[in-house]
Amino acid sequence: MQTVPSILITGANRGIGRELALCCAKNNWSTHATFRTSPPATSSEIDYFQMDVTLENQVCDAMAALKEKMGHLDVLVHNAGVFPEPTDAPFDALKPEWWEQTYQTHVLGAFYVIKAALPLLRKSTSPRIVNLSSGASSITQRSGRRYAYGASKAALNHLTRGLAQEWEHEGICVVALSPGWVKTDMGGSKAELEPSQAASDLERTLRQLNISHSGKFLDRFGKEGVYHW
Ligand SMILES: NC(=O)c1ccc[n+]([C@@H]2O[C@H](COP(=O)([O-])OP(=O)(O)OC[C@H]3O[C@@H](n4cnc5c(N)ncnc54)[C@H](OP(=O)(O)O)[C@@H]3O)[C@@H](O)[C@H]2O)c1
């Protein structure tokens, strides 16, 4: 008998995280998701926890609640993200709070969430950690401005690679993954992809991820080489 895989998605009250949670629930994952201030109105098939990823106590409380219910976790998706700066802001117009918000959410948030989830992931037979990255993180393909957002996602990529190396012997798969340009509050209305399309491609990739992918920077189809570190 096939067991139902379990997943936890951060920042899932709207945008890509919300669509991914809906898609996972529809495809028979045991689906757990987090919100910062209030859960979406219809979420009966999704188990929601409150979690501001920048607050370590809240992250630990949510993970303790998940442990009570599940005892293990197969897939962690660190999706919570912010893009506070105007995309064309020049360096001398950058505000310190944009650096703080992006680093706190993407880097410190990843540290809190992954650290708290680790004991649950270690109980899985196929543990996978997926950090939502972006083409804007790339150093080798750098273009445009987006300094705070891009640098914070590059730092998240660095963490991803490091953890993949540290945990390879334990069989924990850790990847960076870019969802593509998606029509959300962050991506804007001119983006290429509907959130439901991005979520459906992502869900398929999450199911197929294994230790052979660890340490890679993937696109939403699980393909390497589209995005570069
Ligand atoms: N959309 C794109 O084209 C695109 C492209 C490349 C990468 N990405 C990445 O994909 C991920 C999702 O993006 P999106 O387009 O869905 O963005 P979005 O529509 O702006 O949604 C962002 C989500 O993150 C949550 N969040 C922000 N800060 C948080 C915090 N401190 N604690 C917990 N949750 C927090 C938000 O919750 P609140 O409602 O409480 O603010 C919201 O649920 C992000 O990591 C983003 O960088 C997106």
The ligand as a Gaussian input file, in Angstrom:
#p B3LYP/6-31G(d) Opt

LIG

0 1
 N        5.613000      35.352000      -8.454000
 C        6.746000      35.186000      -9.120000
 O        6.834000      35.480000     -10.341000
 C        7.959000      34.595000      -8.447000
 C        9.121000      34.404000      -9.220000
 C       10.248000      33.840000      -8.627000
 C       10.193000      33.449000      -7.296000
 N        9.065000      33.658000      -6.555000
 C        9.085000      33.239000      -5.143000
 O        7.964000      32.406000      -4.879000
 C        7.534000      32.589000      -3.512000
 C        6.051000      32.933000      -3.475000
 O        5.865000      34.127000      -4.213000
 P        4.417000      34.700000      -4.588000
 O        4.534000      35.243000      -5.948000
 O        3.362000      33.729000      -4.248000
 O        4.343000      35.944000      -3.570000
 P        3.064000      36.658000      -2.895000
 O        1.875000      36.482000      -3.751000
 O        3.531000      38.025000      -2.576000
 O        2.850000      35.812000      -1.546000
 C        3.867000      35.782000      -0.587000
 C        3.447000      34.895000       0.558000
 O        4.518000      34.891000       1.515000
 C        3.955000      35.221000       2.774000
 N        4.926000      35.857000       3.662000
 C        5.657000      36.964000       3.474000
 N        6.395000      37.246000       4.552000
 C        6.127000      36.280000       5.456000
 C        6.567000      36.007000       6.775000
 N        7.430000      36.813000       7.411000
 N        6.070000      34.917000       7.405000
 C        5.191000      34.120000       6.791000
 N        4.710000      34.321000       5.559000
 C        5.178000      35.399000       4.898000
 C        2.801000      36.137000       2.458000
 O        1.936000      36.235000       3.583000
 P        1.116000      37.621000       3.938000
 O       -0.160000      37.510000       3.168000
 O        0.956000      37.566000       5.393000
 O        1.963000      38.769000       3.466000
 C        2.186000      35.413000       1.278000
 O        1.418000      34.331000       1.700000
 C        8.424000      33.683000      -2.937000
 O        9.481000      33.123000      -2.203000
 C        8.966000      34.397000      -4.181000
 O       10.196000      35.026000      -3.938000
 C        7.946000      34.212000      -7.108000

